[in-house]
Amino acid sequence: MPIPPCQLPDHPPKMRAMTELSRPSRLIGRQRLPRAGQRAFSVVELMVAVLIISMLFAASVPAYQRIQRKARAASVANDFRVFGGAFQAFAHEKGSWPAEAAPGVVPTGINQQELQAQFWSRATPMGGKFDWENNQIHPGGTSPGGRWRAALAITGTGEAPLVIDADLMEEIDTVLDDGNLETGNFRRGFGDCPLFILEP
């Protein structure tokens, strides 16, 4: 499309054509590129924006970690309650506790549907698997030899190592018991594993 000549009388014809060419923004494809005189962000403004975004991110990470820890604690505490109820129902019905079993293995005689065996066998949100502890030695045991008669534990296995997280353990204790890992029914067991005592 030809450019119309400049209508200003004081411009010579050659100058009028150059003036018309230099006025519009350059076009590449269909995008209009800004002229050199238009304002853009300076390096300092970009640095300030990046700093503000990084500070907001740094402030949100601890809050997100707290939310995750509370969710994991609630999940583990709920599993301890459900599993504890199944073992107590067994003891009430049979008059004794079931025999010891390996971590993640449902003890003989326990109703698998009542126990929700698929959850018993899987890794917990803190690693490890649930483990039935019948007359086992753990710190603070009140039975002869420092034993607890009946307890549920979470024990690390080769396929599901247990990650000991003191903050998570305290959060579980707050949800499940008295908030103190040295007293009550939820305690630190052997090797600092989580231990939920059903019978001292």
PELINPE-V829804 format. One record per residue. SS is DSSP state (2 for helix, 1 for strand, 0 for the rest). D_FIRST is the distance of its C-alpha to the first C-alpha in whole Angstrom. Layout:
ss,d_first
SS,D_FIRST
SS,D_FIRST
//
This chain:
ss,d_first
0,0
0,4
0,7
0,9
0,13
0,15
0,18
0,21
0,23
0,25
0,22
0,22
2,18
2,18
2,19
2,17
2,14
2,16
2,17
2,13
2,12
2,16
2,16
0,14
0,16
0,15
1,14
1,16
0,16
0,16
1,18
1,18
0,20
0,22
0,22
0,25
0,27
0,27
0,30
0,32
0,35
0,37
2,40
2,43
2,41
2,41
2,44
2,46
2,44
2,45
2,48
2,49
2,48
2,50
2,53
2,52
2,52
2,56
2,57
2,56
2,58
2,61
2,61
2,60
2,62
2,65
2,64
2,64
2,67
2,68
2,67
2,69
2,72
2,72
2,71
2,74
2,77
2,76
2,77
2,80
2,81
2,80
2,82
2,85
2,86
2,86
2,88
2,90
2,91
2,92
2,94
2,96
2,96
2,98
0,99
0,98
0,95
0,93
0,93
0,91
0,88
0,85
0,82
0,80
0,83
0,84
0,88
0,90
0,91
0,88
0,86
2,83
2,81
2,83
2,82
0,78
2,79
2,75
2,75
2,78
2,77
0,73
0,72
0,72
0,69
0,71
0,72
0,75
1,77
1,80
1,83
1,86
1,89
1,93
1,95
1,93
1,93
0,91
0,91
0,93
0,95
0,98
1,100
0,102
0,100
0,97
1,96
1,94
1,95
1,92
1,89
1,85
1,83
1,80
1,80
0,78
0,78
0,76
0,73
0,73
0,74
0,75
0,73
0,75
0,73
2,76
2,73
2,73
2,76
2,77
2,75
2,76
2,80
2,78
2,77
2,80
0,83
0,84
0,81
0,84
0,84
0,87
0,89
0,88
0,88
1,84
1,85
1,84
0,86
2,87
2,84
2,82
0,81
1,81
1,84
1,85
1,89
1,90
1,94
0,95
//
